[in-house]
Amino acid sequence: MSAENLITFLRTIAARRDILDALVTKSKEEVIATATDFGLPFSEAEFDSKIWDLEVQLAARRGDAFDAQFGLWHTMWGQYYLEYIVNDLIVSLDETCLIYPENES
């Protein structure tokens, strides 16, 4: 499943800082191509939809409004978007049990 591929890919690059560092300045298309090269394909639409959905779920779990003031977005300052997703969003989702390593869907 593409959502599982996305989460697995994000966890893979979280564990491989060298790969994350190489990807942070790449376009979304290049990042998706890298995921495909890793055997974890997903589309841009699937990426956008899944990340947005996970952020909405996380806000709800935290009791936050999902708007411009969403607290997790403040951690994005000074980071590339991919770093935010890997370093902050995925970690927060794991901490709140919204996704699990064995079952990412």
Buried (B, 14 or more C-beta within 10 A) or exposed (E): EBBBBBBBBBBBBBEEEEBBEEBBEBEEEEBBEBBBEBEBBBEEEBBEBBBEEBBEBBBEBBEEEBEEEBEBBEBBEEBBEBBBBBBBBBEBBBEEEEBEEEEBE
